Amino acid sequence: MPIKKLVIPVAGIGTRFLPATKAQPKEMLPVVDKPIIQYVVEDAVRAGITDIVFITGPSKRAVEDHFSPNYELINLLKKTGKEDVAEEVKKIADMANFIFIRQRGPYGNGTPVLCSKPVIGNEPFAVMWGDEFFYAPKKPQLKQLIEVFDKYGDPVLTAHQVNAEGTKKYGIIDGIKLEKDVYQVKNIVEKPGPEKAPSRLASLGGFILTPDIFEALENTKLGKGGERWLVDAIFKLLKKRPIYARQIDGEYYDTGSKLGYLRANVDFALRDTKLGKEFRKYLRSVV
């Protein structure tokens, strides 16, 4: 069954960006001229996703508004001669079928995935976080994962090479290499540090999951902090079926951290055909 549905949890509070996120979702912070969440959605649409399920919470209305039609704004832009901007705004709501579900249940990144069960049903589906993405112009991140799923028919995780510091921040994959950039996962060691890390492959945001993940989530005890964690349910599945990892060919951006957010803005501004040249000159003048 082809992967057509994507779940994006966006119910988090965004405490690392306070006070900027006091009144607006962190996913709506701009990277140059588009909100972070739009980069995630565009990657998915390029990979063939047609239905995007946002799991939302309080103060996330801006995400819903951004991906909903705004005919008043479009008509105003057209009347003032800004046809190109009007078309760009219109395309946002036309990219996919957007579904919004309010999160219910304990905190943790497993709960929003479980909340999507009534919409996903008995289909394999994708999950991406709303504040991290890959710049992969040749082939989008999700497409790379889907290709592995199509070949092996089992869940697939995103993997990315990290340095020694990264082994302290992410879950590290212990796996067997099957082919170029594809691994069978034996274990995921949470933030082991460089001395104990089984590899330098980190498990990052981006998954292709099968519907048995819902039963695993329902039967997984609450973990650290009394929260429901997706990785705990994945460990349950790992005992029953193979799970694979795809090392992504692309540039990873963690815009959930301040440094990662600033790095994304600088890199995308330099790539911008209108801003790049002048922005590069400015950076050289101050660095």
C-alpha positions in Angstrom: 0.0 0.0 0.0 1.6 3.3 -1.0 2.4 5.9 1.7 0.0 8.8 1.3 -0.6 10.0 4.9 1.8 12.0 7.1 1.3 12.8 10.8 3.0 15.9 12.2 2.8 16.6 15.9 2.6 20.3 16.6 1.2 20.4 20.1 4.4 21.3 22.0 4.8 24.5 23.9 8.1 25.6 22.5 9.7 26.6 25.8 13.2 26.9 24.2 12.1 29.9 22.2 10.2 31.8 24.9 9.2 34.7 24.9 9.0 34.5 21.1 6.7 31.5 21.3 4.5 32.9 24.1 1.8 33.9 21.5 2.8 32.0 18.4 3.8 28.4 17.7 7.5 27.6 17.3 6.6 25.8 14.1 5.5 29.2 12.6 8.8 31.0 13.2 10.2 32.0 9.8 13.2 30.6 8.1 13.8 33.6 5.7 10.3 34.0 4.3 8.5 30.7 5.1 7.5 29.2 8.5 9.5 26.1 9.6 6.5 23.9 9.3 6.1 24.7 5.6 9.5 23.3 4.8 8.4 20.0 6.4 5.2 20.0 4.5 6.8 20.8 1.1 9.3 17.9 1.6 6.4 15.5 2.2 4.4 16.7 -0.8 7.4 16.3 -3.0 7.6 12.7 -1.8 4.0 12.0 -2.9 2.1 12.6 0.4 -1.5 13.7 -0.2 -3.0 13.8 3.3 -1.3 15.6 6.2 -2.6 15.1 9.8 -1.6 17.8 12.2 -1.9 16.9 15.9 -2.4 20.3 17.5 -2.9 21.8 21.0 -3.8 25.1 22.6 -2.2 28.2 20.9 -1.7 26.4 17.6 -4.4 28.1 15.7 -1.8 29.9 13.5 -0.8 26.5 12.0 -4.4 25.8 11.0 -4.8 29.2 9.6 -1.6 29.0 7.6 -2.7 25.9 5.8 -6.3 26.9 5.3 -7.6 29.0 2.3 -7.7 32.7 2.8 -9.6 34.1 -0.2 -9.9 37.6 1.3 -6.1 37.9 1.3 -5.8 36.4 -2.1 -8.3 38.7 -3.6 -6.7 41.8 -1.9 -3.3 40.8 -3.3 -4.8 40.4 -6.8 -6.5 43.8 -6.6 -3.2 45.5 -5.7 -1.4 43.9 -8.6 0.5 41.3 -6.6 -0.5 38.3 -8.7 2.7 36.4 -8.0 2.3 36.7 -4.2 -1.4 35.8 -4.4 -0.5 32.6 -6.3 2.2 31.7 -3.8 -0.3 32.2 -0.9 -3.0 30.1 -2.7 -0.6 27.2 -3.3 -0.1 26.7 0.5 -3.6 25.5 1.1 -3.7 23.6 -2.2 -0.5 21.5 -1.5 -2.4 18.6 0.3 -5.5 17.6 2.2 -4.9 19.0 5.7 -6.6 17.5 8.8 -6.3 18.9 12.3 -6.8 16.8 15.5 -6.5 18.2 19.0 -4.2 16.1 21.1 -5.6 14.1 24.0 -3.6 12.0 26.5 -0.3 12.3 28.4 2.6 14.3 27.2 5.3 12.7 25.1 5.9 12.3 21.4 4.0 8.9 21.3 0.7 10.4 22.3 0.2 12.5 19.1 1.0 9.5 16.9 -1.7 7.5 18.8 -4.2 10.3 18.4 -3.9 9.9 14.6 -5.2 6.3 14.7 -8.8 7.1 13.6 -7.6 8.9 10.5 -4.7 6.5 9.6 -6.7 3.3 10.0 -4.9 0.2 8.8 -2.4 1.9 6.5 1.3 2.4 6.7 2.1 6.1 7.2 4.8 8.7 7.8 5.7 10.8 10.9 7.8 13.9 10.9 8.4 16.5 13.6 7.3 20.1 13.0 10.6 21.7 13.9 13.2 19.7 12.0 13.8 18.9 8.3 16.4 18.0 5.7 17.5 20.2 2.8 17.6 17.5 0.1 17.0 19.0 -3.3 17.8 15.8 -5.2 15.4 13.5 -3.4 13.3 14.5 -0.3 13.8 12.9 3.0 10.5 11.0 3.0 11.0 9.7 -0.5 14.3 8.2 0.6 12.5 6.5 3.5 9.6 5.4 1.3 11.9 3.6 -1.1 13.3 1.5 1.7 9.8 0.7 2.9 8.7 -0.3 -0.6 11.6 -2.7 -0.8 11.5 -4.3 2.7 7.9 -3.7 3.8 8.8 -2.9 7.5 9.1 0.3 9.5 11.9 2.7 8.5 13.7 5.3 10.7 15.7 8.4 9.6 19.4 8.1 10.3 22.0 10.8 10.0 25.8 10.8 10.7 26.7 12.9 13.7 29.9 13.9 15.5 31.0 13.0 19.0 28.8 15.8 20.5 25.8 14.5 18.6 26.1 11.1 20.4 25.2 13.0 23.6 22.1 14.6 22.1 20.4 11.8 20.1 19.5 8.1 20.2 22.3 6.2 18.4 21.5 3.3 16.1 23.2 -0.1 16.6 22.6 -1.8 13.3 23.8 -4.0 10.5 24.5 -2.5 7.1 22.5 -4.1 4.3 23.3 -1.9 1.4 24.4 1.7 0.7 22.8 3.9 3.4 20.4 1.2 4.6 20.7 -0.6 7.9 18.7 -3.2 9.9 18.3 -1.8 13.4 19.3 -4.0 16.3 18.9 -1.4 19.0 18.8 2.3 19.7 20.9 3.6 22.5 19.6 6.8 24.0 22.3 9.6 24.2 25.2 7.2 25.0 28.1 9.6 24.5 31.1 9.0 22.2 32.7 6.3 24.3 29.6 4.1 24.5 28.0 4.9 21.2 27.7 1.8 18.9 27.9 4.0 15.8 27.7 7.6 14.8 24.3 7.1 13.2 21.7 9.1 15.0 17.9 8.4 14.9 16.3 11.7 13.9 12.8 12.9 13.1 11.2 11.1 10.3 9.6 7.6 10.2 7.6 5.3 8.1 5.5 3.3 10.5 3.1 0.4 10.1 -0.4 0.4 11.8 0.8 -2.1 14.5 2.5 0.8 16.1 -0.8 1.9 17.5 -1.2 -1.4 19.5 2.4 -1.0 20.7 1.7 2.5 21.9 -1.5 1.5 23.7 0.4 -1.3 25.5 3.5 0.7 26.3 3.9 1.9 29.9 4.4 5.6 30.4 8.2 6.3 30.4 10.4 9.1 31.6 8.5 12.0 33.2 5.3 10.0 33.0 5.1 10.6 29.3 4.4 8.3 26.3 7.4 7.9 24.1 7.3 6.7 20.5 10.8 5.1 20.8 9.5 2.8 23.6 6.8 1.5 21.2 9.3 1.1 18.5 11.4 -1.1 20.8 8.3 -3.3 21.3 7.9 -3.6 17.5 11.6 -4.4 17.2 11.0 -7.7 19.1 8.4 -8.8 16.6 9.5 -7.6 13.2 12.5 -6.1 11.4 13.0 -2.3 11.5 15.3 -0.5 9.1 17.1 2.8 9.0 17.9 5.0 6.0 20.9 7.3 6.2 19.5 10.5 4.6 21.4 12.2 1.7 20.8 15.8 2.7 21.6 18.6 5.1 19.9 18.3 8.5 18.3 21.3 10.3 17.2 21.1 13.9 15.3 24.4 14.1 14.0 23.4 17.6 17.3 24.7 19.0 18.3 28.4 18.8 21.7 27.6 17.1 20.0 25.3 14.6 17.4 27.9 13.9 20.0 30.6 13.2 22.0 28.2 11.1 18.9 27.4 8.9 18.2 31.1 8.4 21.8 31.8 7.3 22.0 28.8 5.0 18.6 29.4 3.3 19.3 33.1 2.9 22.6 32.3 1.2 20.8 29.9 -1.2 18.1 32.5 -2.0 18.4 33.8 -5.6 17.3 37.3 -4.6 19.0 37.6 -1.2 22.1 35.4 -1.5 24.6 37.7 -3.1 24.0 40.7 -0.9 23.6 38.7 2.2 27.0 37.0 1.6 28.6 40.4 1.2 27.0 41.5 4.5 28.3 38.4 6.3 31.8 39.0 5.0 31.7 42.5 6.3 30.8 41.5 9.9 32.5 38.1 10.4 
